[in-house]
């Protein structure tokens, strides 16, 4: 290939390997816990916290990868691509167990997954002059993981918004109720698979299963990557980093319980803005899906909060970092004192540039409860001085 002037290097790669991970759940030895002293015998009370399950083993993943690396135009343009497939077996799953032994469920190596995907990166220097230069990197990744064997039945209780693996679907598959709006009393209704309306006072039986739910997508972005740029002018350097996440969904936070008054209000009232749009009188069901306060029960709230009315597109582009630096020329530095001097400023976690949802919600950090467990990272500013003497 020496006669191809525009190509500097071409590498083709192929790898195959097997990896194992120690399961974090379950134990192959008995775990005992010593408690308080028995008042009659004056001996410590021992209980079995976890039983020994010597059938446990490694969670195994077999991976095959094909790759290509290409450098062109005197290394001004570089391209890397990879495609992979993975087969995972022995994944830990909690399965029902004979409760007469003392435990209703135990962890076993049983579930299997198939994964495949691709990644590519393109980098280059569109401008390279003495005083000016621009370098850019764009990368893209796609991954899909499908549950091929879950070994247990998925009921409505374990499937709706629980993240429980469902055979034949990707990890993170989301199933929700099919909303039928509100009745004339302001309470939630849902459809079954035959479009029959089920009201909030009707309990769901075993006949209502996953076929009556609606699959709305996955909660983990299958497409993601970044765009990184560096601009140089003489001794100044400016860096800009952006990332993107595409192809997934999230649930808009909604009322999870209505406040009640018992001398003090209980419930996360301040976070539930949807309460302002709730049903108040007959006829409001034509303009709102938020249940009213009268005749409300758990079914009405739960079936609204986990319905297709609250599914949102989670696509977003984020500005991760901006940095600016200056390298002092040697002629500006005191001779025989400072060999080099650089100052820089850096701003990180600058927030969203674009989001698909119109609700103003950050889809990567959805806080659906009253706590602070899902706050976005704080914007930080760093200033640096680096000197060599």
C-alpha positions as CSV (number, residue, x, y, z in Angstrom):
1,X,0.0,0.0,0.0
2,X,3.0,2.3,-0.2
3,X,1.8,3.8,-3.5
4,X,-1.3,5.3,-1.9
5,X,-0.1,8.8,-1.1
6,X,-3.1,10.0,0.9
7,X,-3.0,7.1,3.4
8,X,-0.4,7.2,6.1
9,X,-1.4,4.0,8.0
10,X,-4.1,1.4,8.1
11,X,-4.5,-1.2,10.9
12,X,-7.2,-3.9,11.1
13,X,-7.8,-5.5,14.5
14,X,-9.7,-8.5,15.7
15,X,-9.9,-9.8,19.3
16,X,-11.8,-12.4,21.2
17,X,-11.8,-13.0,25.0
18,X,-13.7,-14.1,28.0
19,X,-14.0,-12.1,31.2
20,X,-15.5,-12.8,34.5
21,X,-16.8,-10.7,37.4
22,X,-17.4,-11.7,40.9
23,X,-21.1,-11.5,41.7
24,X,-21.9,-8.8,44.2
25,X,-25.1,-10.4,45.4
26,X,-25.4,-13.7,47.2
27,X,-22.8,-15.6,49.2
28,X,-21.1,-19.0,48.9
29,X,-20.5,-19.0,52.6
30,X,-22.9,-18.5,55.5
31,X,-23.0,-15.0,57.0
32,X,-23.8,-15.0,60.7
33,X,-24.7,-12.0,62.8
34,X,-24.3,-11.8,66.6
35,X,-27.0,-9.8,68.4
36,X,-27.8,-8.9,72.0
37,X,-27.4,-11.3,74.8
38,X,-30.2,-13.7,75.6
39,X,-31.6,-12.8,79.0
40,X,-32.2,-16.4,80.0
41,X,-28.9,-18.0,78.9
42,X,-26.7,-14.9,79.0
43,X,-25.3,-16.1,75.7
44,X,-25.2,-14.0,72.5
45,X,-28.0,-14.5,70.0
46,X,-26.8,-15.6,66.6
47,X,-28.9,-15.3,63.4
48,X,-28.1,-16.3,59.8
49,X,-28.1,-13.1,57.8
50,X,-27.4,-14.9,54.4
51,X,-27.3,-18.6,53.8
52,X,-24.5,-20.3,51.9
53,X,-25.2,-21.0,48.2
54,X,-22.3,-23.0,46.9
55,X,-23.8,-23.1,43.4
56,X,-22.8,-19.5,42.8
57,X,-20.0,-18.8,40.3
58,X,-18.6,-16.1,38.0
59,X,-20.7,-13.9,35.8
60,X,-19.1,-14.5,32.4
61,X,-18.9,-12.4,29.3
62,X,-17.5,-13.5,26.0
63,X,-16.5,-10.6,23.7
64,X,-15.6,-10.5,20.0
65,X,-14.4,-7.1,18.6
66,X,-13.4,-6.0,15.1
67,X,-11.6,-2.7,14.6
68,X,-10.0,-0.4,12.1
69,X,-7.6,2.5,12.5
70,X,-6.9,4.8,9.6
71,X,-4.5,7.8,9.4
72,X,-4.6,10.1,6.3
73,X,-3.3,13.3,4.8
74,X,0.0,13.4,6.7
75,X,-1.8,12.6,9.9
76,X,-4.1,15.5,9.6
77,X,-7.2,13.2,9.7
78,X,-7.5,10.1,11.8
79,X,-10.4,7.6,11.9
80,X,-11.1,4.7,14.3
81,X,-14.0,2.3,14.2
82,X,-15.0,-0.7,16.3
83,X,-17.8,-3.2,16.2
84,X,-18.4,-5.7,19.0
85,X,-20.7,-8.4,20.2
86,X,-21.0,-9.8,23.7
87,X,-22.7,-12.8,25.2
88,X,-23.1,-12.7,29.0
89,X,-24.2,-15.7,31.1
90,X,-24.5,-16.6,34.7
91,X,-25.9,-13.1,35.6
92,X,-27.1,-13.0,39.2
93,X,-30.9,-13.0,39.5
94,X,-33.1,-13.3,42.6
95,X,-35.4,-16.3,42.2
96,X,-38.2,-17.7,44.5
97,X,-37.0,-20.3,46.9
98,X,-38.7,-22.8,49.3
99,X,-39.6,-20.5,52.2
100,X,-39.7,-23.4,54.7
101,X,-35.9,-23.2,54.6
102,X,-36.1,-19.7,56.0
103,X,-35.7,-17.5,52.8
104,X,-38.3,-16.7,50.2
105,X,-35.7,-16.0,47.5
106,X,-32.1,-16.6,46.8
107,X,-29.6,-15.3,44.2
108,X,-28.6,-17.7,41.4
109,X,-26.4,-17.5,38.3
110,X,-29.1,-17.8,35.7
111,X,-29.8,-14.8,33.4
112,X,-28.2,-14.3,30.0
113,X,-27.7,-11.2,27.9
114,X,-26.7,-10.5,24.3
115,X,-25.0,-7.2,23.5
116,X,-23.7,-5.6,20.4
117,X,-22.7,-2.2,19.3
118,X,-20.3,0.1,17.4
119,X,-18.0,3.0,18.2
120,X,-16.2,5.4,16.0
121,X,-14.0,8.4,16.4
122,X,-12.8,11.0,13.8
123,X,-10.2,13.5,14.7
124,X,-8.3,16.0,12.7
125,X,-6.6,19.4,12.3
126,X,-8.5,21.5,9.8
127,X,-6.2,24.4,10.4
128,X,-2.5,24.2,11.2
129,X,-0.5,27.4,10.8
130,X,2.4,29.0,12.8
131,X,0.1,31.3,14.8
132,X,-3.3,29.5,14.3
133,X,-4.5,25.9,14.8
134,X,-7.7,24.1,15.2
135,X,-8.0,20.5,16.3
136,X,-11.3,18.6,16.7
137,X,-12.5,15.2,17.8
138,X,-15.9,13.7,17.3
139,X,-16.9,10.3,18.7
140,X,-20.1,8.3,18.5
141,X,-21.1,5.1,20.2
142,X,-24.2,2.8,19.9
143,X,-24.9,-0.1,22.1
144,X,-27.8,-2.5,22.6
145,X,-28.2,-5.1,25.3
146,X,-31.1,-7.6,24.9
147,X,-32.3,-9.9,27.7
148,X,-32.3,-13.4,26.3
149,X,-33.2,-15.4,29.4
150,X,-34.8,-13.9,32.5
151,X,-36.0,-17.1,34.0
152,X,-38.9,-15.6,35.9
153,X,-42.4,-14.3,35.2
154,X,-42.7,-10.5,35.0
155,X,-45.9,-9.3,36.6
156,X,-47.4,-5.9,36.3
157,X,-46.2,-5.1,39.8
158,X,-42.6,-5.9,38.9
159,X,-42.6,-4.5,35.4
160,X,-44.2,-1.0,35.5
161,X,-41.3,1.5,35.9
162,X,-39.2,-1.0,37.9
163,X,-36.4,-1.7,35.5
164,X,-36.9,-5.4,35.9
165,X,-35.3,-7.3,33.0
166,X,-37.9,-8.5,30.5
167,X,-37.0,-11.3,28.1
168,X,-36.8,-10.2,24.5
169,X,-36.3,-6.5,25.4
170,X,-33.3,-4.3,26.1
171,X,-32.1,-3.5,29.6
172,X,-33.9,-0.4,30.8
173,X,-37.0,-1.2,28.9
174,X,-39.9,0.9,30.2
175,X,-43.5,-0.2,30.4
176,X,-46.3,2.1,31.5
177,X,-50.1,2.1,31.8
178,X,-52.1,3.2,28.8
179,X,-54.0,6.3,30.0
180,X,-57.7,6.7,29.4
181,X,-57.8,10.1,31.1
182,X,-60.0,10.9,34.0
183,X,-63.6,9.9,34.8
184,X,-66.3,12.4,35.7
185,X,-65.2,12.3,39.3
186,X,-61.7,13.3,38.4
187,X,-59.9,10.0,38.9
188,X,-57.5,8.1,36.7
189,X,-58.7,5.5,34.1
190,X,-56.5,3.2,32.1
191,X,-57.0,0.9,29.1
192,X,-56.4,-2.8,28.8
193,X,-55.2,-4.6,25.7
194,X,-58.7,-4.6,24.3
195,X,-59.2,-0.8,24.9
196,X,-61.6,-1.6,27.7
197,X,-61.6,1.2,30.4
198,X,-60.6,0.2,33.9
199,X,-61.4,2.8,36.6
200,X,-59.5,3.5,39.8
201,X,-61.7,1.4,42.1
202,X,-61.0,-1.7,40.1
203,X,-58.1,-3.8,41.3
204,X,-55.9,-5.4,38.6
205,X,-56.0,-9.2,38.5
206,X,-53.5,-11.7,37.1
207,X,-55.3,-11.5,33.8
208,X,-53.9,-8.0,33.4
209,X,-50.3,-8.6,32.4
210,X,-47.5,-7.1,30.4
211,X,-49.6,-7.3,27.2
212,X,-51.9,-4.7,28.7
213,X,-49.0,-2.3,29.3
214,X,-47.4,0.0,26.7
215,X,-43.7,-0.3,25.9
216,X,-42.4,3.3,25.5
217,X,-38.6,2.9,25.1
218,X,-35.5,2.5,27.2
219,X,-34.1,4.8,30.0
220,X,-30.4,4.4,29.1
221,X,-29.2,6.3,26.0
222,X,-28.2,3.9,23.2
223,X,-26.5,6.7,21.3
224,X,-24.0,8.9,22.9
225,X,-20.7,10.6,22.3
226,X,-18.9,13.9,22.4
227,X,-17.5,16.8,20.3
228,X,-14.2,18.3,21.5
229,X,-12.5,21.3,20.0
230,X,-9.2,23.1,20.7
231,X,-8.4,26.5,19.3
232,X,-4.9,28.0,19.4
233,X,-3.8,31.6,18.6
234,X,-0.1,32.2,19.3
235,X,0.2,31.5,23.1
236,X,-3.5,31.3,23.8
237,X,-5.4,28.0,24.0
238,X,-9.2,27.7,24.1
239,X,-10.9,24.3,24.6
240,X,-14.6,23.5,24.3
241,X,-16.1,20.1,25.2
242,X,-19.6,19.0,24.5
243,X,-21.4,15.6,24.9
244,X,-24.7,14.2,23.7
245,X,-27.1,11.5,24.7
246,X,-29.9,10.3,22.3
247,X,-32.5,7.6,21.8
248,X,-33.9,7.2,25.3
249,X,-36.8,8.4,27.4
250,X,-37.6,9.5,30.9
251,X,-40.8,10.0,33.0
252,X,-41.8,13.5,33.9
253,X,-42.0,13.7,37.7
254,X,-45.6,13.9,38.9
255,X,-47.7,13.6,42.0
256,X,-46.7,10.5,43.9
257,X,-49.0,11.2,46.9
258,X,-51.4,14.0,47.8
259,X,-50.7,16.0,50.9
260,X,-53.0,15.5,53.8
261,X,-53.5,17.8,56.8
262,X,-53.3,16.4,60.3
263,X,-52.3,19.5,62.2
264,X,-49.3,19.6,59.7
265,X,-49.2,19.1,56.0
266,X,-47.6,15.8,54.9
267,X,-46.3,15.1,51.4
268,X,-43.9,16.8,49.0
269,X,-46.3,19.7,48.3
270,X,-43.7,22.2,47.1
271,X,-42.4,19.9,44.3
272,X,-45.7,18.9,42.9
273,X,-46.5,21.7,40.5
274,X,-49.0,19.5,38.7
275,X,-51.4,20.0,41.6
276,X,-52.1,23.4,40.2
277,X,-53.6,21.7,37.1
278,X,-55.6,19.1,39.0
279,X,-59.3,18.2,38.3
280,X,-61.6,20.4,40.4
281,X,-65.1,20.0,39.0
282,X,-67.0,17.9,36.4
283,X,-65.9,18.9,33.0
284,X,-62.2,19.4,33.9
285,X,-61.5,15.9,32.7
286,X,-61.6,17.3,29.2
287,X,-58.6,19.6,29.8
288,X,-56.4,17.8,32.5
289,X,-55.1,14.3,33.4
290,X,-54.1,15.2,36.9
291,X,-56.4,13.5,39.4
292,X,-58.5,15.6,41.8
293,X,-58.4,15.6,45.6
294,X,-61.9,14.2,46.1
295,X,-62.3,10.4,46.0
296,X,-58.6,10.0,45.3
297,X,-56.8,6.7,46.1
298,X,-53.5,4.9,45.5
299,X,-54.6,3.4,42.2
300,X,-55.6,6.8,40.8
301,X,-52.3,8.5,41.7
302,X,-50.1,5.5,40.8
303,X,-51.7,4.9,37.4
304,X,-51.4,8.5,36.5
305,X,-47.8,8.8,37.6
306,X,-46.8,5.7,35.6
307,X,-48.8,6.4,32.5
308,X,-47.9,7.2,28.9
309,X,-49.1,10.8,29.5
310,X,-45.8,11.5,31.3
311,X,-43.3,9.9,28.9
312,X,-40.8,12.4,27.6
313,X,-38.0,12.3,25.0
314,X,-34.6,12.4,26.9
315,X,-32.4,13.5,24.0
316,X,-30.0,16.3,25.1
317,X,-26.7,18.0,24.2
318,X,-24.5,19.3,27.1
319,X,-21.7,21.8,27.5
320,X,-19.3,19.9,29.7
321,X,-16.2,22.2,29.8
322,X,-14.6,25.4,28.6
323,X,-11.0,26.1,29.3
324,X,-8.7,29.0,28.4
325,X,-5.0,29.1,28.9
326,X,-2.0,31.3,28.1
327,X,1.7,30.2,27.9
328,X,4.0,33.1,28.5
329,X,6.7,33.5,25.8
330,X,10.3,33.1,27.0
331,X,11.1,36.7,26.3
332,X,8.6,37.8,28.9
333,X,10.0,35.7,31.7
334,X,12.8,36.7,34.0
335,X,16.0,35.0,32.7
336,X,17.5,32.3,34.9
337,X,14.5,32.5,37.3
338,X,11.4,31.0,35.6
339,X,11.8,28.5,32.8
340,X,8.1,28.3,31.9
341,X,4.9,29.9,33.1
342,X,1.3,29.0,32.2
343,X,-2.0,30.4,33.6
344,X,-5.4,28.9,32.8
345,X,-9.1,29.0,33.8
346,X,-11.5,26.2,33.5
347,X,-15.3,26.0,33.9
348,X,-17.0,22.6,34.1
349,X,-20.5,21.2,34.1
350,X,-22.0,24.2,32.4
351,X,-25.4,22.6,31.7
352,X,-27.6,21.8,28.8
353,X,-27.3,23.4,25.4
354,X,-30.3,21.7,23.9
355,X,-33.0,19.3,25.2
356,X,-35.8,17.6,23.4
357,X,-38.4,17.9,26.1
358,X,-40.4,21.2,26.5
359,X,-40.8,20.9,30.3
360,X,-37.4,22.4,31.1
361,X,-36.3,19.2,32.9
362,X,-32.7,17.9,32.8
363,X,-33.4,14.3,31.5
364,X,-30.0,13.0,32.9
365,X,-30.9,14.1,36.5
366,X,-34.6,13.7,37.0
367,X,-35.5,14.2,40.7
368,X,-38.8,12.5,41.0
369,X,-38.9,12.5,44.8
370,X,-38.5,15.0,47.7
371,X,-34.9,14.2,48.4
372,X,-31.7,15.4,46.7
373,X,-30.4,12.1,45.4
374,X,-30.5,13.1,41.7
375,X,-29.1,16.6,41.5
376,X,-27.0,17.6,38.5
377,X,-23.3,18.2,39.2
378,X,-22.4,21.7,40.4
379,X,-20.8,24.1,38.0
380,X,-17.2,24.5,39.1
381,X,-14.5,27.1,38.2
382,X,-10.8,26.3,38.4
383,X,-7.9,28.7,38.1
384,X,-4.3,27.4,37.7
385,X,-0.8,28.8,37.7
386,X,2.0,26.5,36.6
387,X,5.6,27.6,36.8
388,X,8.9,25.8,36.3
389,X,12.0,27.2,38.0
